Amino acid sequence: MPRPVVRQEWRAVAAPALGAWTPTATVTVVLPAKDCQGELELTLAALAEQTYPEHLLDVVVVDDGSEVPLELPPRRPAHCRILRLPPGAGHGSGGARHAGAQDGVGSGDLLLFLDADMVATRTHVEAHARWHHVVADAVVLGRKSFVDFDGISPGAVQRAVREDTLATVLAGRPQERHVWWENFVRAGHLLTDYTDDTFVAVVGASVSTTRALYRESGGFSALRLRGIVDTEFGYRIFTAGGVVIPDLESESYHQGVRNFSTRGDEIKRERIGLAANHLPIPIFRPVNRGRSWTVPEVHVLLDAGPGIDPASVLLSVDSLLASSVSDLRVTVSCPASDPPPRWLLDYFDGDGRVRFTDAAPSTGFPSPSTLVVPAGAVVPVDLVGALRAEQLARQVGLVRATVPGLAGASVELWATRALHRARRHPHPDGIEAAVQDLFGQAWLSGAALGLRAGVLDVTRQGMLLDRPVQDATG
């Protein structure tokens, strides 16, 4: 049965009540772990008593080079294995999660990432999985509290989870909600308000997605720095079109106090360089004018296929590089059978924002904006900013402006997440119809914005430049 495709207003779809539905999807729970045998035993004891059907559930413990190799304890799920990573490689939580998510390691169509020191309530897996059965592209977030588990045995945890008395067992112990997460989620009306920072709510301690969407997003990175790995993954899977859903019934408990609460300022300071380079939204790039970053705000795609004059490519790319939005990258695609001339490659060799490829990309991912520019179009200095402002103001997936002088050609600014969603869920009338149905689109006058076809001129020294007819003086 097809699952509804929603934008970010996930509450438009009703999830089945816990215990009142029949799961069909397989789930792999991935636990990144290192030097935590005691905590792991409590985590696995809780996972052994989940309401999710045993035959649909498997668990992969990724031992990230523990000094004393981790072992599977007696109290564990029926289908459980350890994946040992080479010691000394320093994969970190992101690298360990990614290793456990690879095809063939686990069998699940759904991937649920839990930390190895998390004790899940008996319906935790079910609460995650139900959304994947009813909403396309769901990225489900679990809820957690921090509590001291000292003196509680794996047997006591397993019994409490089975009998649904975990809260009673933990009563009287100091507990703390994940306060910033709770506040962030509620401030965004349970994340149903679409904002460019919705992804900040993604926390790797309890997050799930389909294996296919995980693969498309690129998965967890191995940046190996607290406070950035989870957020960077959240950014990419959100930009790939994920619908971020916080399930407040997917309860779990972290064993011990929250590290960020004791080292928060230090962690934030340590991550600022990576955050600015990999998270292209204003809260992470307070100073952006004149800068270029690892992941640009705008990724421009320009097709220089057969029949395209290389001189027209030069005019278009030059105009883009002069844009008031400097935080962009231009990818020029030329088929291997018709490569660009050496002089064109040499011309842009000194600008790291320009890349040539023989495999035409279908998206500007992971940039949040994908700009498609036809060869020969000359882009005025403020055009990119104007298109982005229109898109943000109207919250549409596509803004298009026709190019006067280039028959049938237009410049198109796509929200990358809309582009990915549309490709995954095709419309009978094509990709634009898919974007229109879900995200909407806007048309602008290219002439009013100063967009036009380039006018090629050649200097006495043989240099190529754009010279509009009204400026040509001989």
N, C-alpha and C positions, 0 to 999 in steps of 0.2 A: 504494500500500500504506500503510495507516495506520501512523503512527509511535507507539511506546509513549509513554504519558504517565506520567512518574515525578515524584516529589516533588522531592528534591534528591539522592537516592541514585542518581546517574547511572551508577555502575559496575554497576548491575543490567542494563544494556544493553551488549552487546558491539559496539564499533565495528569496521567492516571494516579489515583490515590495509592499510597504505599500499601502493598499487600493485596491490591484489587485489580491486578492485571497479569498478563502472561508474557514474560520476556522471551525474546527469540534471538537477540544478538549475543555473540560471545564477547567476553570482557577479559582483557589482560591487565592486571594490576602490576605496575612497575614500581619497585621500591629501591631507590638509590641508597646504598648503605656503606659505611666505613667505620670500623672499630666500634661497633655498637651492638654486640651480641645480646646484651641484656635488654635493651630497648626493642631490638628486632623480635625477640621472643614474645614480648607483650603484643607487638603489632600483629604478628602472625597468628597469635592465639585469638585475637579479635576477628581477624579475617577468616578464621576457621568456622565462625558461627554466623556468617552473613545470610540474609534472606534470599539473596540472589541464587538461582539454581546452581548447584555444584558442578553439573556437567557443562555449564556455560562459562565457568570462571576458572582462570589460571593465574598464578602469581609468579613473577620473576623478581628475584632478589639480585640486584647488581652490586656485587662486592667490588668496590673501587679501591682495590689494593690494600685491604686491611692488613695491619702488621701481623695479627693472628687471624688467619682466614675464617670467615664467618661460616657457621654450620646451620643446617636446618634443624630446628628443635622438633620434638615429638608433637607438640600442639601447633598444627599448621593446616592450611587448606589442603584438600585432597590432591590438587594439581599444583605443585609448587616446585620451583627449581632455583638453583643459584647459577648466575653467570659471573664468572670471575674475570675481572679486568687485570691487565698486567700491572704489577706493583711498580711504583715510581713514575708512572706515566702522568699522574696528576690530572685525571679527567674532570674532577669536580662534580657537583651535583648535576649540572646540565649535561656534561658528557656522559655520566653514568645513566641518566634517564634516557638519553638518546640511544645509547647502546642497547638498553633493554627494550626500546621501542622498535628496533629493526625487524623487518619481515623475517619470519622463521624463528625468532627467539621466543615469542609468545604466539598464541593462536588466535587472540581476540580481534574482532572487527572494531571493537572500542578499546581505547587505551585510557586507563585511569592511573594517574601518577599520585602516589602517596609518599610522604617521607617515612623513613624506617623507624621513626620515633613517634608515629601517630597511632592512636588507638581509636579505631572506627566503631561507631555504634552499629547495631546489627543490620540496619537498613541503609547504611552509607552507600554501598555499591549500588543497591537498587535505586536509591534516590538519584544518583548520577545517571544511571543507565536509562531510566524512564524517559528523560528528556531527549535522548538520542533516538528513541523510538518514535517520537512525535514531532520533532523540530529538525529540519535540515540544517547542517552546519553548526550544530550546538557546540559550545565550549562551556562546560558546566563547572562551577566553582563550589567547593564544599566549605562548610562553616567549621570553625574550631575555637576551642578554648585552651588555655594553658593551665596545667595542673601538675602537682607533685605526685608521682606514682611510687615513691619510695615505700618499700615494704609490701607492695601488692604483687602477688605471684602471677605467672602466666595462667595457672589453673584458675585463680580467682577472677582474672580478666575474662577468660573463656566462659566461665560459668555466668558471670555478670552480663556479658554480651548475649549469651544464649537466652537468659531469662529476662533480658531487657531491664536490668537493675543497675547498670553502670553508674548512673547518676546517684543512686543511693550509696553505692560503694565509695564514691568520691565525695560524698557529702561531708562537710566540715573541713575539707582541705582548702587551702587558699587557691582560688581560681581567678583567672582573668580572661575576659573575652578578647578577641583580636580587634581591639578598639578602633584603630584607624580604618581597618577594612569594613567593619560594621558601619562606621560613620560615612565612609566613601560610598558604600552601596546604597545606603538610605538617602544620602544627599542626591543621588542620581535616580531616585524613585525606583530602586532595585535595578538600576542600570538600564531602564527603559528610555531614559533621556539620552539620545545619541549625542555624544561629544567626542572630540578627538582623543581624549585621554581615558575613555572607557576601559581600555585594556589594562590600566594601572591596577585594577582589581584582581588580575590574574596572579595567583600565588601557587607555586609548584607543589606545596604541601598537600593539596587536594584539588586536582584539576583533571578533567577528562575531555576527550574529543574522539572523533572517528579516526581510524588509522589513515584513511585516505586524506582527510584534511590535515592531519599531522604531517604527513609526507609532503603535501603541497606547501605547507608553511615553512618547511625546512627543519622543523623540530627544535628542540632545545640546543643551544649553542654551548660551547665549552669555554665561555669567557672567564669562568673560575673566579668570580668576584661576587660576594654577597650583595644583595640589594639591586642587582642588575640582571642576572640570568633569568629569573622568573618574568620580570617586566619586559625584557627584550623578546622573550618567547611570546608573551601576551601581545606585544605590539605586532609581531609578524603574523600570528594566527588571526588577529583581529583584522589586519590589513589584507589577509587572504580571504576575508569575508566571513569569519567566524561570528556567531551570535553568542555573546557572553551572557550566561545565565547563572546568577547566584541562587543556589537552592538552600534555603534556610533550614530545611529538614535533613540535610546531609551532614549531621553532626559528627564531630570527632574531637579527640583530646590530644594535645601535644604534651609529651612527657617532659615537664620542666618549664622554667620561665622562658620568656621570649628573649632571644639574644639581641634582637634589634632594639628592644626597649632599654637595654643597658649600654649599647654601643651605637645608638641611632645616629648621632651627629657624625661620628667617625665613619660609619658605613656610607652615609650620604656623601661625605667629602671624597671618599675613596672612589666612588662610582661616577663622579661628575664627567670625567673625560670620556668614558665609554658610553654614558647616557647621552651626552651631546652628540656623539658620532653615530649612534645606532637608533636613537629615538627622535625622529624628525618632526617634533611638535614644539610649539613655543615654550612650554614649561621647562623643557630640557635644553632649549637653545635661546636663552634670553638675549644673546647678542648673535645676530645671524647675518646682518647686511655685510656683503663683501666676503663672506666665508663660504667654504665648500667643505663637505663632511663625507664620512664613509657611506652613509645612506642619505642621499639628497632628498629634499622635499619634493622635487619634480624630476621625473625621469622622462626625457624626450626620446621618442622613437621616430626615426626618419628612414624611410625606405629608399635606397638608391639602387633599385633593381635594374634589369635590362631596359635599355631605352632612356634611362635618366642621364641627363647631361651632368657630368661631374662639376661643371662650373655652377650649375644651379644648386647643387649640394653645398658648395662653398658659400654662396650668398646666404642660404638659409641658416647654416650653422653659425656663420659669423654674426648674423642678426640675433640669434638665440644667446650667444655668449655675451652680447652687449646688453642683455636684458637687465632691468633693475632687480630682478630676482636672480641673484648669483648662485643660490643654492640649488643648482640643477646639474644634471648630467645628460649628455647627448649620445645616444647609440645609433650609429649609422650602419644599416645592414646592406651588404652587397653580396650576392651569391658567389660561391667559389668559382662558378663558370664565367663570371663577369666581374673580376675584382676591381677595386678602385685604382686609379693611376697612382704611381709613386709620388707624383708631385702633390696630390691631394693629401696623402698620408703625411708627407713631410710638412705640409702647411700647418696641420693641427698637432704635430708631434709634441710641441711644447706645452699644450694645454691638457692637463690630466682629466678635464671634464668631458673630453671627446674620446669615444671608443668606436672602432670599426669591427664588425663581425660578419661572418658569412652565414650565420644562423639567425634569422630575423626573430627577435623576441616578440611574444604575444602580449606582454605586459611589462610595466615598469617596476614591478615588485622587486624589492620591498619598499620602494618609495610610495608614499600615500597618494601621489598624483601621477598619472600617466598621461603625458602630452604627446599626441600624434600630429606631426607636422609634415605636409607634403613638400618634396623637394621643389625649390623655386619660390616658395612663399617667404617673404621678408616680414619678420615679426617685429613690430615696433617695440620700443624699450619697455613700455608699461603693459604690454598685452598679457604676458603670463600672470602678472599680478591681478589684472582686471578679471581674467577668467577664473582665477582661484577665488577672488573676492565674491564673484557671482555664484560660484559653486557653494561656497561656505554659507553665504547669506540665504540661499534658497534650498540648501541641503539636498542638492540633486546629484545624480550619479554621472551625468554627462553634460558638458557645456560645449557648444559647437559654434564656430564662426566661419562663414564662407570666405573664400579668398578671391577678391575681385581680380580678374585677369587670368585666373587658372580655372578653366572650365570644370565645374563639378567638384572642385577641391575645397576642403575645409580643414581648419585646425580644430582638433578635438581634445578637450581636457576631460579625462575619465577619472573618477574616484577609483583607485585601484581595487578597493574591496568590492565595489559594485561590479567592476569588470570581471573579477574572479567568480563572484556569485552568479553572474549572468552566464558565464561559460560552463559552470557546473550544472546549471539548471536551464537548459536552452529553451527558447520560445519558438513556436512554429514559424514566426515571422522574423526570426533572426535575433542577434545579440542586442541590438538597439531596442527592440521591443521588450526584451527581457529586462533591460535596465529601466526602461520607461515604466513598466508595470510595478517594479519594486522601489526604484529610487527616483524616477522622474528625470527629465532633462530640460535644458534651456537652449534657445537659439539667440545668438547675438549678431548684430550687423558688423561684419568684418570691415566694411568701408568706414563705418563710424569710429571704429577702433584704430584705424590707420593700417590695417592689414592689407597687403597687396602682393602682387607678383613682382619678383625682382626684375630689374632692368640691368642687363649685363653690359659692363664697359671694360675696356682693356687699356691700361696705361701704356706709355711709350716703353716702359721697362717690362711689359708683358704681364703686369699684375692685374688680377681680376677684382672688380669691385662693383657694387650696386650703385647705379646712378639713375634716380627717377627721371622720367622724361622732362619734367618741369625744371630739373636742375642741370640737364645736359647742356653744356655750352660749347661743345666741340673739343 
